[in-house]
Each structure stands twice: as structure tokens, then as C-alpha cells.
Amino acid sequence: MGTPGQESEPPRALPQRTVDAYLRRIGADRPARADAAALRELQLRHLHTVPFENLSIHRGENLVLADEPLVAKIVEARRGGFCYELNGAFAALLRALGFTVTLYQARVFGQGGRLGIPYDHLTLRVETVDGTGPWLADVGFGDHSHHPLALDDREDQQDPAGVFRIVDGGRYGDLDLLRGGKPQFRVDTRPRELADFEAGAWYHRTSPASHFTQSLVCSRLTPEGRVTLSGRKLVVTEHGERHERQLSDDAAVLAAYQEQFGLVLDRLPPDPAAR
């Protein structure tokens, strides 16, 4: 949130060549205006092309929470990432296209309804020029809503991924996001900055209690369903049917990363589940 008593500098806009490269990366045209239809299309294309993955954690790669390196990882390195990276980069793209974006911190509901740490998740409030919304946009929660959700709507919202609802989350003005009646995460609606998420990102990259350090995951939405690679297990869901197989060796795993996710890796990350 910046140093008390000081105004934080606004994020610098991405260069137009970087914006064009980002749009090519996700297979999207530059929208004519920053309206709800454009936001919906951009989110869906991002989910289809940029995987949710935590490989950098296990490969010992650095994480810098700033627009330029986050975008470069997706656009130049053609990688994915987890919430801080994916939603951080997506926010930079949206701002460059004329959307108004606010970063929100959220805490994820775990087993038994327990909330995770503060800054557990980064999600986005997006305002459009057509007067609709505001919208809760998210390309960094893995298996989640395909389309942005109306942030001020307290009724059921139909999505290809199921029925979502946003409800009041307590006396502090927080909001709970439900999917099929099950709480997903609790949103703190005070504006944040990327630097505010440093502690949460450090925790998830280093703590043995974080699910990100306990397993490998690489997952992407597809027009037919979803494809996920976890260690040597490849799971492809098509039209509601799940197909699972174990890959035989390192070469097959590397090939799957490239064929299914477009990730060209020089080496496999160590799999903590195999220890």
C-alpha cells in the first residue's frame, strides 16, 4: 500500500509493442474499446493460452513482482505462473488497453473452511467504459470461472465452470466468492499494490505448509475442458470425461509440457511428490 504519508507512483503503461506481443501471445485482437465484452474475451483467451503453473518455485527461478518482468515471463519466455504472476501481468495488459484495474488481496478457503494467510491470492477489480460492472476478473486461480463476475451482483451468476455467487463476508466489508455454494476465497476490497503481495508470494514459494511447495502443477483451460500435468500424471478432461495416464520417462514429460502448454523446458523441475 506504499509508505504511510506518501503517494505511490502509478504503474507505468506497457509499451505498445509489448501490448501487441501480449495480445499475440493470447491470440486476441486489440479491442476497439475497453468494454465488458472485450474483458470477457481477453480473460477467456488468457485462460486458454497461458497455463497456471508453479514450475518456477521448484526450478529455483526468481520472482519479481513488477509489471515488466511479469509480462516478460508470459510474453517472451512463453511461460505461465501462479496468481501473483498471472493476475499481475493481466492487470498491466488491461490498464494498457484502457481498463481501470484495482488489485485486491484475498484469502483462500482451505479444508474445513479455514482461511489461508493474508495476501494468499491476488485478484482484480476491473471497471469498463460501458458503465457495466465493476467486474471481478481472475486468470490466476486455476480451475475457476471462465468469465469475469459482476462484483456488485449478489445473485447466482451462471458460468461455463458452474454457478458462482458473491456474498458479504463479514463485518469488515469483505466479500466471499462461492462456487456451487462452496466458499472459494474471501476478498478484501481495499486497493493494493503489487509490492504488498511480496510476503504472500515468499510464503508460497518457501513454506513447507504451502500447497505450491508440496506438488508440481501445470494446468490450462481448453475449449473441450481442461488439461493438467502434475509430476508424471497427465489428466485430460474433454466434455466431462476424464482421461488420466502416467508418462513413462523424462522425455515424455518434457514433450507433454511443450505439446499441451507450449512450454519449452531445458530440464524438468524436481517433483516433491516423488521424494
Phi, psi and omega in degrees: 000001178091171179284133180305135177085357180242145175275132178280145177288139177293151179300141178287142180291145177292144173300148183299325178295327177289320177299314179299319179293322178296316179297321176296321181301322182260006176069036184242147171278156175293123182292147179292327178209158184274068182253180185295323180296319178294318178299316179300316180294318180295318179296315182295317180294324177297315180296327181284335190246331185250114186286150167278116184209152181240028186295327181300326179300318185271344176268359179071027181275146184285155175235121178243118182274079176210151187305309188299309180292327178295315179293320180299323180298319181284316189275310184276313179280348179054046178252182172245219179169189174250191199305315183298322181284309186293309181287331175296315178292318180298322177299318179297319178297313182299317179299319181294338181265003174103003176278152173263122188236134175238132176277133175242144171265147181221158176242129186275137175283127178254203181298138180071013179078012180286138178277144176284190183291158168301146183061032176295327185214146174251125177228171192234134166264127183233131176250140185246164185280351183269003177081003175275174178080203007295163186244146170262106181254143185202119175244016187231028180243014180073231180287105190208190180296141179282329185245156174300150181252143179289114189293328183266000181275127180253014176258173176299139177239119182281137180215153176305335180272358179135197181257124181245152176213139176252125183231161176297135187252020178133186189284352184264007180084008177289161178237138176257133175260123180250145173233117184060032180083355182259127180298134179257303176205158180252125186260127170269119190270022173271137182299141179232172175238162182304320182298336180294341185266006182302315183294318178297318179295319178298317179301310185289340178271344188234332188283133174298340180278347180283136179293342180287330178276346185271344184204160173266141175212141173213119190216145182213139173289141175235163177301334182264343183166254183200150174231133183222134175241121179231105187066241177259003183264121178254124180240122178241122177251124180228120178052041177086353179260130184260129178237123185235138174210151177267129179278145194283322186207181183299321181298320179293324179292314178300320179295321180294320177301319181285315185288321186269332188232354182073017181267118177259107184251141177277342180202157178276144172287150176295140182265112182296334180289342182270354181287000000 
